[in-house]
Amino acid sequence: MRKILLFLAACAAVVTSPARAVVLVDRIVAVVNKDVVTYSELHEAIGMAERQLARQGTPAPERAVLERQMLERLILDKAQLQLARESGLRIDDLQLDRAVERIAQSNNMTLADFRRALEADGVSFDAWRNDVRQQMTMARLREREVENRVQVTDSEVDLFLEQLKTRPAEGTEYNLAHVLVRVPEGASPERIRQARGRAEQALAEAKSGVPFARVAASYSDAPDALQGGVIGWRSHERLPEIFAEALLHLKPGEVSEPLRSPAGFHILQLLDLRGSTSEAPVQQTRLRHILVRTNEAVSEAEARRKLLEL
C-alpha cells in the first residue's frame, strides 16, 4: 500500500491541476553558455531529419549517429545565434519574406502551395519560417567573421595574380556536395588522427559506389549532412581556396581527397559544372606615388606647389 501511495504521489507531481492532463517534464541535454538544448528540441530535430531523409529516398544513418549529428547541430546553432544577438545582427521581415518567396519559387510552387505542402508534411509554417530566419542570421554572421579576418599582403596579391592565369574565367560555377569531419579547435594529435581516419573511411565508401548522399548522412558533421551534403551552385570566386584548387582537377561525379581546413577534413563531390572554363585574362594596375612631407620648413601650400611642378 505504501508503494502505491508513493507512486500516486509521484504521478501527482506532474499534474498542474485536476482539470489538466498529465504533463511530461522536459529535460536538458546540453548547456550552451546561458542557453540550453532540451530533449524535446532534440527529439523534434531528429524527427524532422528522418522525414526529410525519407522524402529524399536516402537511408537514415544509425539512430545514435543521427542523434549525435542533431545534437551537435543544435549546439552550434545556439552558439552562433547567441553571438549574432550580442553583435546586433538581425534579419528584418522584408529580407525574410524575400528569402521565403525564393525558396518557394525554387520548388516551382507559389508561397500558398508551399505552405500547404509543409503543413501536409506535419511542419508548422511559422516554425519553418523562423528556422529560415535563424539560418540567414547564422550565414550573415559567418560572412562577417570571414570578412573581418581577411588581411591581404602584397606577396599574397602577387601569388593570387599568378594563380589566376590557370584558373577558370569568371562565370564558372560548380554544383557541390561535401562531407565535413569536424576537428575541434586545439584538438590533440590523436583526435586529429581519428578524424582523418573517419574522413578516409567516408572517401573509401564514396569511391566504392555508395551514394554520396548516404555517405554524407552517415559521416558528415556539417548542418547540411541530411540534405546529402549538398552545398549547391557556387561561383569559383566564392569558394574557399582549398575547394577551388581541388575542383580544378575534378570532373562531374568525381570526389576529392580529404582536404584539411581549420574546421576539419572536407571531401568534395563535383555534381555539375557550368559557365566558361577558358583561361581568365589577368589585368594588373601598377600604381606609383610620391610623398612630399610637410614639416616646419615645408608648409602644405609649398608641398602642393612642388607636386604640381612634377
Stockholm file with secondary structure:
# STOCKHOLM 1.0

chainA/1-310         MRKILLFLAACAAVVTSPARAVVLVDRIVAVVNKDVVTYSELHEAIGMAERQLARQGTPAPERAVLERQMLERLILDKAQLQLARESGLRIDDLQLDRAVERIAQSNNMTLADFRRALEADGVSFDAWRNDVRQQMTMARLREREVENRVQVTDSEVDLFLEQLKTRPAEGTEYNLAHVLVRVPEGASPERIRQARGRAEQALAEAKSGVPFARVAASYSDAPDALQGGVIGWRSHERLPEIFAEALLHLKPGEVSEPLRSPAGFHILQLLDLRGSTSEAPVQQTRLRHILVRTNEAVSEAEARRKLLEL
#=GR chainA/1-310 SS CHHHHHHHHHHHTTCSSTTSCCCCCCCEEEEETTEEEEHHHHHHHHHHHHHHHHHHTCCCCCHHHHHHHHHHHHHHHHHHHHHHHHHTCCCCHHHHHHHHHHHHHHTTCCHHHHHHHHHHTTCCHHHHHHHHHHHHHHHHHHHHHHHHHCCCCHHHHHHHHHHHTTSBCTTCEEEEEEEEEECCTTCCHHHHHHHHHHHHHHHHHHHTTCCHHHHHHHHCCSTTGGGTTEEEEEEGGGSCHHHHHHHTTCCTTCBCCCEEETTEEEEEEEEEEESCCSBCCCCCCCCCCCCCCCCSSSCHHHHHHHHHHC
#=GC SS_cons         CHHHHHHHHHHHTTCSSTTSCCCCCCCEEEEETTEEEEHHHHHHHHHHHHHHHHHHTCCCCCHHHHHHHHHHHHHHHHHHHHHHHHHTCCCCHHHHHHHHHHHHHHTTCCHHHHHHHHHHTTCCHHHHHHHHHHHHHHHHHHHHHHHHHCCCCHHHHHHHHHHHTTSBCTTCEEEEEEEEEECCTTCCHHHHHHHHHHHHHHHHHHHTTCCHHHHHHHHCCSTTGGGTTEEEEEEGGGSCHHHHHHHTTCCTTCBCCCEEETTEEEEEEEEEEESCCSBCCCCCCCCCCCCCCCCSSSCHHHHHHHHHHC
//
